[in-house]
Amino acid sequence: MTRGESRLLRAAHWAVALTGLAWAWMMCFAEPADPYSAVNHPWQPTMQASHILAAPVLILAVGLIWKPHVWSHFRAGMRNRRKTGILLALLFLPMTASGYLLQVAVEESSRAIWSGTHLAASVAWVGVWLMHRWARAHRWIQERNHRAVSGE
């Protein structure tokens, strides 16, 4: 994965994660100022639009790294961060598919199913992504400390 692809992936991930978190908070926990309002917070439509517009960028970024990073590491049997990488790959389909299906669902029961699926898959994706990134940072710190102690 190139540095540019990595930056795009991280930027898209954070844009989608933060707008999704803000939008979910506004829908579930914010109290509307007007009892007849269709939105709970004045920024709710902006967060929704931002989330929906940022999501295709994340999908593009994952597509860019799929073959050179995800698939090549899987086929090569790389052990480093393998579990979190596989989990991310497995969570990607339900997260993205439920997000799109949520946008086109008409019946309230369908919207509830896709909303629950999207929320669960997205929360899991963010958690596993953080573990995947943390494992890399943790390894880098260990290698740096080893070099400092050994004088390399």
TORGU-618039 format. One record per atom (N, C-alpha, C, O): z, x negated, y; residue in three letters. Coordinates in steps of 0.02 Angstrom, whole numbers, padded with zeros to 5 digits, always signed. Layout:
ZXYALA...
//
This chain:
+00000-00043-00058MET+00000+00000+00000MET+00000-00045+00062MET+00040-00092+00067MET-00045-00031+00108THR-00048-00071+00169THR+00008-00051+00217THR+00040+00001+00209THR+00019-00094+00266ARG+00071-00079+00315ARG+00054-00015+00354ARG+00099+00025+00369ARG-00010-00005+00370GLY-00031+00055+00405GLY-00019+00118+00363GLY+00003+00169+00389GLY-00035+00114+00299GLU-00024+00172+00255GLU+00051+00187+00249GLU+00071+00245+00249GLU+00091+00134+00245SER+00163+00143+00242SER+00190+00176+00305SER+00232+00221+00301SER+00166+00153+00362ARG+00188+00182+00425ARG+00167+00255+00431ARG+00206+00298+00454ARG+00106+00270+00411LEU+00082+00339+00413LEU+00124+00383+00368LEU+00143+00438+00387LEU+00138+00358+00307LEU+00178+00397+00260LEU+00248+00410+00287LEU+00272+00467+00285LEU+00280+00358+00314ARG+00347+00368+00341ARG+00347+00415+00401ARG+00391+00458+00407ARG+00299+00406+00446ALA+00296+00450+00505ALA+00284+00522+00486ALA+00317+00568+00511ALA+00237+00533+00440ALA+00223+00601+00418ALA+00282+00631+00381ALA+00299+00689+00390ALA+00314+00590+00338HIS+00372+00614+00302HIS+00427+00637+00349HIS+00454+00692+00342HIS+00443+00595+00398TRP+00497+00613+00445TRP+00477+00672+00489TRP+00519+00714+00504TRP+00414+00677+00509ALA+00392+00734+00550ALA+00400+00799+00511ALA+00425+00848+00537ALA+00378+00798+00448VAL+00383+00859+00407VAL+00456+00874+00390VAL+00477+00932+00394VAL+00494+00824+00372ALA+00564+00835+00352ALA+00606+00860+00411ALA+00643+00908+00404ALA+00599+00829+00469LEU+00640+00849+00526LEU+00620+00917+00554LEU+00663+00957+00573LEU+00555+00931+00558THR+00534+00997+00582THR+00552+01051+00532THR+00570+01106+00551THR+00548+01035+00468GLY+00567+01083+00416GLY+00642+01098+00418GLY+00663+01155+00411GLY+00681+01046+00426LEU+00754+01054+00431LEU+00772+01096+00492LEU+00812+01142+00488LEU+00742+01080+00549ALA+00757+01117+00611ALA+00735+01190+00604ALA+00771+01236+00624ALA+00676+01201+00576TRP+00650+01269+00568TRP+00695+01308+00520TRP+00711+01366+00533TRP+00714+01278+00464ALA+00758+01312+00417ALA+00825+01330+00449ALA+00851+01384+00438ALA+00853+01283+00487TRP+00917+01297+00521TRP+00909+01355+00569TRP+00953+01399+00572TRP+00855+01356+00606MET+00844+01410+00654MET+00835+01478+00620MET+00859+01529+00645MET+00802+01478+00562MET+00792+01541+00526MET+00855+01565+00492MET+00868+01626+00489MET+00896+01518+00467CYS+00954+01539+00427CYS+01020+01542+00465CYS+01062+01584+00449CYS+01029+01500+00514PHE+01095+01494+00545PHE+01098+01512+00620PHE+01151+01529+00645PHE+01042+01509+00655ALA+01043+01524+00726ALA+01048+01600+00737ALA+01020+01639+00699ALA+01085+01618+00788GLU+01094+01689+00805GLU+01046+01705+00862GLU+01046+01670+00913GLU+01006+01758+00856PRO+00960+01775+00910PRO+00998+01800+00972PRO+01048+01836+00966PRO+00974+01780+01030ALA+01005+01804+01092ALA+00990+01878+01103ALA+01031+01915+01130ALA+00932+01899+01081ASP+00911+01969+01087ASP+00911+02000+01017ASP+00877+01975+00972ASP+00949+02053+01005PRO+00951+02083+00938PRO+00884+02110+00914PRO+00876+02122+00854PRO+00837+02121+00958TYR+00771+02147+00939TYR+00718+02092+00934TYR+00659+02107+00925TYR+00739+02030+00940SER+00693+01974+00937SER+00671+01960+00866SER+00709+01968+00818SER+00609+01939+00859ALA+00582+01921+00793ALA+00601+01850+00774ALA+00594+01830+00716ALA+00625+01810+00822VAL+00645+01741+00808VAL+00719+01732+00826VAL+00745+01766+00870VAL+00752+01686+00791ASN+00823+01674+00802ASN+00835+01623+00857ASN+00890+01620+00885ASN+00785+01582+00872HIS+00793+01529+00921HIS+00728+01522+00960HIS+00674+01531+00930HIS+00731+01507+01024PRO+00668+01502+01063PRO+00620+01448+01037PRO+00560+01453+01047PRO+00646+01397+01005TRP+00603+01343+00980TRP+00578+01356+00909TRP+00540+01315+00882TRP+00598+01410+00878GLN+00578+01424+00809GLN+00502+01424+00799GLN+00479+01393+00751GLN+00463+01458+00841PRO+00390+01456+00831PRO+00361+01385+00839PRO+00314+01367+00805PRO+00390+01346+00884THR+00367+01277+00894THR+00381+01234+00833THR+00339+01195+00811THR+00441+01242+00804MET+00458+01204+00743MET+00414+01225+00685MET+00392+01183+00646MET+00401+01290+00679GLN+00358+01314+00626GLN+00288+01284+00633GLN+00259+01258+00585GLN+00260+01288+00693ALA+00193+01261+00704ALA+00191+01186+00692ALA+00144+01160+00661ALA+00242+01150+00716SER+00244+01078+00706SER+00248+01060+00633SER+00215+01014+00610SER+00289+01097+00595HIS+00297+01085+00524HIS+00231+01097+00487HIS+00210+01057+00445HIS+00198+01152+00503ILE+00136+01170+00470ILE+00079+01122+00489ILE+00035+01109+00448ILE+00080+01096+00549LEU+00028+01048+00570LEU+00042+00978+00544LEU-00006+00940+00532LEU+00105+00959+00534ALA+00122+00893+00509ALA+00113+00888+00433ALA+00099+00833+00407ALA+00120+00943+00397ALA+00116+00942+00324ALA+00050+00914+00298ALA+00051+00874+00251ALA-00008+00933+00325PRO-00071+00904+00300PRO-00075+00828+00310PRO-00109+00794+00272PRO-00042+00803+00362VAL-00042+00730+00372VAL-00003+00696+00316VAL-00022+00643+00292VAL+00053+00728+00295LEU+00091+00701+00238LEU+00048+00703+00175LEU+00048+00656+00135LEU+00013+00757+00165ILE-00030+00763+00106ILE-00084+00710+00107ILE-00099+00679+00056ILE-00114+00698+00165LEU-00163+00645+00173LEU-00133+00577+00157LEU-00162+00537+00121LEU-00073+00564+00184ALA-00040+00499+00173ALA-00026+00488+00099ALA-00036+00433+00073ALA-00002+00539+00065VAL+00011+00533-00007VAL-00054+00522-00044VAL-00057+00482-00092VAL-00107+00556-00024GLY-00173+00546-00055GLY-00198+00475-00045GLY-00227+00446-00091GLY-00186+00447+00014LEU-00207+00378+00027LEU-00173+00327-00018LEU-00204+00278-00038LEU-00109+00339-00033ILE-00072+00290-00073ILE-00072+00306-00147ILE-00045+00267-00187ILE-00101+00362-00167TRP-00096+00383-00237TRP-00123+00331-00285TRP-00087+00309-00330TRP-00185+00312-00277LYS-00215+00265-00325LYS-00189+00194-00318LYS-00169+00164-00367LYS-00188+00166-00257PRO-00166+00096-00252PRO-00090+00086-00261PRO-00069+00030-00278PRO-00051+00137-00252HIS+00022+00127-00257HIS+00051+00166-00316HIS+00078+00137-00363HIS+00045+00232-00313VAL+00077+00274-00364VAL+00047+00263-00433VAL+00082+00244-00480VAL-00018+00274-00439TRP-00051+00271-00505TRP-00052+00200-00532TRP-00040+00189-00592TRP-00066+00151-00490SER-00069+00082-00515SER-00001+00057-00538SER+00004+00023-00588SER+00052+00074-00502HIS+00119+00055-00523HIS+00140+00091-00587HIS+00174+00062-00629HIS+00121+00153-00593PHE+00137+00192-00654PHE+00101+00162-00714PHE+00132+00152-00766PHE+00036+00148-00707ARG-00002+00120-00763ARG+00020+00050-00782ARG+00018+00032-00840ARG+00041+00011-00732ALA+00063-00058-00745ALA+00133-00060-00775ALA+00156-00113-00798ALA+00168-00003-00776GLY+00235-00001-00804GLY+00287-00035-00761GLY+00338-00060-00787GLY+00276-00037-00696MET+00325-00068-00652MET+00392-00033-00658MET+00396+00028-00659MET+00445-00072-00663ARG+00512-00045-00673ARG+00548-00031-00608ARG+00593+00011-00604ARG+00527-00068-00556ASN+00560-00062-00491ASN+00551+00008-00461ASN+00494+00029-00449ASN+00603+00043-00450ARG+00603+00110-00419ARG+00557+00159-00457ARG+00530+00206-00427ARG+00550+00149-00522ARG+00506+00190-00562ARG+00530+00262-00567ARG+00491+00309-00560ARG+00596+00271-00579LYS+00622+00339-00587LYS+00613+00380-00524LYS+00591+00438-00527LYS+00630+00351-00467THR+00623+00390-00405THR+00549+00401-00388THR+00530+00453-00362THR+00506+00352-00404GLY+00435+00361-00392GLY+00405+00417-00434GLY+00365+00457-00409GLY+00425+00420-00497ILE+00400+00474-00541ILE+00426+00541-00516ILE+00389+00591-00516ILE+00490+00544-00496LEU+00517+00606-00470LEU+00480+00629-00407LEU+00466+00688-00399LEU+00465+00582-00364LEU+00427+00600-00303LEU+00359+00628-00321LEU+00337+00678-00293LEU+00325+00597-00369ALA+00259+00621-00390ALA+00264+00691-00420ALA+00222+00734-00408ALA+00317+00703-00460LEU+00325+00768-00491LEU+00346+00822-00442LEU+00327+00880-00449LEU+00384+00804-00390LEU+00406+00853-00340LEU+00352+00870-00290LEU+00355+00921-00257LEU+00302+00826-00284PHE+00251+00836-00233PHE+00212+00901-00243PHE+00200+00937-00195PHE+00192+00916-00304LEU+00152+00976-00316LEU+00190+01040-00300LEU+00164+01081-00262LEU+00251+01051-00327PRO+00285+01114-00309PRO+00302+01118-00234PRO+00302+01173-00206PRO+00316+01061-00203MET+00332+01063-00132MET+00271+01085-00091MET+00276+01130-00049MET+00213+01055-00104THR+00154+01071-00065THR+00125+01139-00084THR+00106+01178-00040THR+00122+01153-00148ALA+00093+01217-00169ALA+00135+01276-00144ALA+00107+01326-00120ALA+00200+01270-00149SER+00243+01326-00125SER+00238+01333-00049SER+00243+01389-00023SER+00228+01277-00013GLY+00220+01282+00059GLY+00157+01320+00078GLY+00159+01362+00123GLY+00103+01307+00043TYR+00041+01343+00057TYR+00046+01416+00033TYR+00025+01461+00069TYR+00074+01427-00025LEU+00080+01496-00050LEU+00127+01537-00007LEU+00118+01598+00000LEU+00177+01506+00022LEU+00222+01541+00067LEU+00184+01566+00129LEU+00201+01619+00156LEU+00134+01530+00151GLN+00096+01550+00211GLN+00051+01610+00197GLN+00034+01646+00244GLN+00031+01620+00135VAL-00015+01675+00121VAL+00018+01733+00083VAL-00014+01784+00072VAL+00081+01725+00064ALA+00115+01779+00028ALA+00127+01838+00075ALA+00147+01829+00132ALA+00114+01898+00050VAL+00121+01958+00090VAL+00184+01997+00071VAL+00222+02018+00114VAL+00194+02005+00006GLU+00252+02044-00017GLU+00316+02005-00006GLU+00318+01944-00013GLU+00369+02040+00011GLU+00433+02009+00025GLU+00461+01972-00036GLU+00491+01919-00030GLU+00450+02000-00096SER+00475+01967-00157SER+00438+01901-00168SER+00469+01851-00188SER+00373+01900-00156SER+00334+01837-00164SER+00356+01786-00112SER+00364+01727-00128SER+00367+01809-00050ARG+00390+01763+00002ARG+00458+01733-00015ARG+00470+01674-00002ARG+00501+01773-00044ALA+00568+01749-00063ALA+00562+01696-00118ALA+00597+01646-00116ALA+00520+01708-00167ILE+00511+01660-00222ILE+00482+01594-00195ILE+00509+01541-00210ILE+00428+01598-00156TRP+00397+01537-00130TRP+00442+01502-00080TRP+00442+01440-00077TRP+00479+01539-00042SER+00525+01509+00006SER+00580+01470-00030SER+00596+01414-00012SER+00609+01501-00082GLY+00661+01467-00121GLY+00634+01405-00156GLY+00666+01353-00158GLY+00574+01412-00185THR+00543+01355-00219THR+00529+01299-00169THR+00542+01240-00184THR+00502+01317-00111HIS+00486+01266-00061HIS+00549+01232-00036HIS+00550+01170-00028HIS+00600+01270-00022LEU+00662+01240+00002LEU+00693+01193-00049LEU+00712+01137-00032LEU+00697+01215-00112ALA+00726+01173-00164ALA+00685+01110-00176ALA+00713+01055-00180ALA+00620+01117-00182ALA+00577+01058-00194ALA+00578+01011-00134ALA+00577+00950-00143ALA+00580+01038-00074SER+00580+00996-00014SER+00646+00958-00005SER+00645+00899+00013SER+00701+00992-00017VAL+00766+00958-00012VAL+00770+00903-00065VAL+00794+00848-00051VAL+00747+00917-00125ALA+00746+00867-00178ALA+00700+00809-00159ALA+00718+00751-00169ALA+00641+00824-00132TRP+00593+00772-00112TRP+00625+00726-00060TRP+00621+00664-00067TRP+00656+00754-00009VAL+00687+00713+00043VAL+00742+00669+00014VAL+00746+00610+00030VAL+00784+00698-00029GLY+00838+00659-00060GLY+00812+00602-00103GLY+00836+00546-00098GLY+00762+00616-00144VAL+00734+00565-00188VAL+00696+00513-00147VAL+00699+00454-00162VAL+00661+00535-00094TRP+00625+00487-00051TRP+00675+00439-00018TRP+00661+00379-00013TRP+00731+00465+00005LEU+00782+00422+00034LEU+00808+00371-00017LEU+00819+00313-00001LEU+00819+00394-00079MET+00842+00348-00131MET+00788+00295-00146MET+00804+00237-00156MET+00725+00316-00147HIS+00669+00271-00160HIS+00666+00217-00105HIS+00658+00158-00120HIS+00672+00238-00043ARG+00671+00191+00013ARG+00734+00147+00013ARG+00730+00087+00026ARG+00792+00176-00001TRP+00855+00138+00000TRP+00854+00084-00054TRP+00877+00029-00042TRP+00826+00099-00112ALA+00823+00050-00166ALA+00781-00010-00144ALA+00798-00067-00161ALA+00728+00001-00106ARG+00687-00054-00081ARG+00726-00095-00031ARG+00726-00157-00034ARG+00760-00062+00016ALA+00799-00098+00067ALA+00856-00137+00034ALA+00870-00193+00053ALA+00888-00106-00015HIS+00943-00138-00050HIS+00919-00201-00086HIS+00952-00253-00085HIS+00861-00197-00119ARG+00833-00255-00154ARG+00816-00311-00105ARG+00828-00370-00119ARG+00786-00292-00047TRP+00768-00342+00004TRP+00830-00378+00029TRP+00828-00439+00038TRP+00885-00342+00040ILE+00947-00373+00063ILE+00974-00421+00010ILE+00997-00475+00026ILE+00973-00400-00053GLN+00997-00443-00107GLN+00955-00507-00111GLN+00983-00562-00119GLN+00889-00501-00106GLU+00846-00560-00109GLU+00858-00606-00049GLU+00859-00667-00057GLU+00868-00578+00009ARG+00881-00618+00069ARG+00948-00655+00062ARG+00953-00714+00079ARG+00998-00621+00037ASN+01063-00653+00026ASN+01059-00708-00026ASN+01091-00760-00020ASN+01020-00696-00079HIS+01011-00746-00132HIS+00977-00809-00104HIS+00997-00865-00120HIS+00926-00798-00063ARG+00891-00855-00032ARG+00939-00894+00014ARG+00936-00955+00017ARG+00981-00858+00050ALA+01027-00891+00097ALA+01079-00933+00059ALA+01097-00987+00081ALA+01103-00907+00002VAL+01154-00942-00038VAL+01123-01001-00074VAL+01153-01055-00078VAL+01063-00991-00101SER+01031-01044-00140SER+00995-01096-00097SER+00974-01148-00121SER+00987-01081-00032GLY+00955-01127+00013GLY+00879-01128+00008GLY+00848-01177+00029GLY+00849-01076-00018GLU+00776-01073-00025GLU+00743-01060+00041GLU+00682-01055+00044GLU
//
